[in-house]
Amino acid sequence: MRRIRATNAGNILLLQLMGLVACLAVSYARADNQVTQIPFADSAPGSVGLGAGIRNGSSPYRYVDTVSSMENDNVRDMMPLYLYEGEYLFFHGTRAGVHLWDGWVTGDLVAQYRFDRLEPEVNDFYRTVSKRSQTVEGGLALEFNLDRQSLYFSLLSDLQSRHNGNVADLTYRYRWDYSRFEFSPYLSLIYQSQELVDYYYGVESDEARPDLPEYEADAAAFARLGLNTTYHLLDHWYLFANFSWEALPSEITDSPLVDEDQIYAAFVGFHYNFGNVFEPRSGQDHGQVITDWSWRVQAGYQAQGTFHKSHRGDLQRSVDVHTYLAGVTLGKKVYDGAILDFWGKFSINRRLENDLQDNFWDFSVYVMAMGTGYSPWSDRELFRYGFGFGFDYAQRIPMVEQIKQDKKDQNTSHFLNYLEAQVDFPLRNMTRAESVRNCYVGMTLIHRSGIFATSDILGNVSGGSDVVAAHMECVR
């Protein structure tokens, strides 16, 4: 069978880019696309935030009209944004990494998600075609900043051995402010290696048919235009609306899998900056420096009910599995409010699977809003209630999730959204022991799920698992 081969355009561009600088770029909608850049990266070290965005756009593939997955019926993809800007570590939604150095030239080690994929189930046209999967890419990134202008160069490599290729991105950006608005147009020059382009747009010999010729794609180079906008709504609230457009190169448009010659992407949403773990802000006029830290130990069992049912008192153990959880949680107050405090928390738990599979570690990072109930006759503290939101990563899929999702014939994910609720009572109301004066005992509800199969980054999972735990937490 005749095998079509694309031209070798783009190799010169790669050499020019690598001659300028070696580094790595990161973003969301497409891994080399800055359309999902949000202003949180400019926050002071120690900042903690949460937000959400809607990812929309067009697909280059035939019979694929949305960026969402076949796992749901959504036209768009919802993205929870878990945000932290530290002196060294950072989390910017689907981008995470380590700051290497700062100044007018910054350097980062980064890892992030590529959302490109092809699901053969979308149309019978792909009946002989294998799935093209999303992946995580990582490497080194540099940015040159001069007043309102910046030059960003990056090189990404596949960390999950999906396409086994790399992508380079050279982006020039200009920023200007108008009242509460910030506008940031940019021009990107993109290079994608032969391995990457051929994985997503090539047709192997065992996939080919008379109406789907074999095709080997070569490396590709192209330009992308974009505009990122931000509106500073309130003190700590930000809205953003970002857009990009690109004309696809012939190495992609010549593929029999493709029927578009240009595509667009959009990312619209908000985020809230809770405060700073290094310099917590205060909503009170006490004038004191906020230094509150907390540690907590927790242990519990797998629950049968959902997070909502557990809140209403349904604390029944799971009928599918008898598994357990035990671990510790560290917290740092980021906002000392008159009504609510906000805490940044990190939890590490051991999942005890009762010989159903090997035990494993489970990690959670989240922000918790904490309120206090006082006696109506005095200022004595009677109880605390907290609600947390963040993300969770499990080394293995908990057995209860494997069983529940298998019953529904639905997928699972190591990385899921995280919710937590806790209620507890001060030990100083029960004992005069000075060692536990600032300690509390109570109950914690732990929940991980995929937000009703609305998010690619969470594996489009519909479902999850819940744990009911007892805890003791001490604050200093």
MOQUI-V960734 format. One record per backbone hydrogen bond with DSSP energy under -0.5 kcal/mol. CO is the residue of the C=O (numbers start at 1). NH is the residue of the N-H. If there is no record, write none. Layout:
BEGIN
CO/NH
CO/NH
END
This chain:
BEGIN
2/4
4/216
8/11
10/14
11/15
12/16
13/17
14/18
15/19
16/20
17/20
17/21
21/23
28/115
30/33
33/28
33/36
34/37
38/41
39/42
40/43
44/47
46/277
47/85
48/274
48/275
49/83
50/272
51/81
52/270
53/55
53/79
54/56
54/268
55/77
56/266
60/259
60/260
61/64
63/65
69/72
75/67
75/68
77/55
78/80
79/53
80/82
81/51
81/83
82/93
83/49
84/86
84/91
85/46
85/47
88/99
89/86
90/97
91/84
92/94
92/95
94/113
95/92
96/111
97/90
98/109
101/107
104/145
106/143
107/100
107/101
108/110
108/141
109/98
110/139
111/96
112/137
113/115
114/135
118/120
118/132
119/122
120/123
123/126
124/127
126/129
131/133
132/118
135/114
136/159
136/160
137/112
138/157
139/110
140/155
141/108
142/153
143/106
143/145
144/151
146/149
148/175
149/146
150/173
151/144
152/171
153/142
154/24
154/169
155/140
156/167
157/138
165/158
166/193
167/156
168/191
169/154
169/171
170/189
171/152
172/187
173/150
174/185
176/183
178/181
180/232
181/178
182/230
183/176
184/228
185/174
186/226
187/172
188/190
188/224
189/170
190/222
191/168
192/220
193/197
194/198
195/199
196/200
197/201
198/202
203/215
204/207
204/208
209/212
212/209
214/4
215/203
215/217
216/6
220/192
222/190
223/247
224/188
225/245
226/186
227/243
228/184
229/241
230/182
231/233
231/239
236/273
237/233
237/234
238/271
239/231
240/269
241/229
242/267
243/227
244/265
245/225
246/248
246/263
249/252
249/253
250/254
252/255
255/258
257/62
261/248
263/246
264/58
265/244
266/56
267/242
268/54
269/240
270/52
271/238
272/50
272/274
275/48
281/336
289/291
292/333
293/476
294/331
295/474
296/329
297/472
298/327
299/470
300/325
301/468
302/318
306/310
307/311
308/312
309/314
310/313
313/315
316/304
316/305
321/323
323/302
324/352
325/300
326/350
327/298
328/348
329/296
330/346
331/294
332/344
334/276
334/281
335/337
335/342
336/283
339/372
341/370
342/334
342/335
343/368
344/332
345/366
346/330
347/364
348/328
349/351
349/362
350/326
350/352
351/353
351/360
352/324
353/356
360/351
361/395
362/349
363/393
364/347
365/391
366/345
367/389
368/343
368/370
369/387
370/341
371/385
373/382
373/383
375/378
380/375
383/373
384/424
385/371
386/422
387/369
388/420
389/367
390/418
391/365
392/416
393/363
396/398
398/401
398/402
399/403
400/404
401/405
402/406
403/407
404/408
405/410
406/409
414/394
414/416
416/392
417/449
418/390
419/447
420/388
421/445
422/386
423/443
424/384
425/441
426/429
427/430
427/431
433/436
434/437
436/439
438/475
439/427
440/473
441/425
442/471
443/423
444/446
444/469
445/421
446/467
447/419
448/465
449/417
450/454
450/455
451/454
454/78
455/460
456/459
458/461
461/453
461/463
463/450
465/448
466/303
467/446
467/469
468/301
469/444
470/299
471/442
472/297
473/440
474/295
END
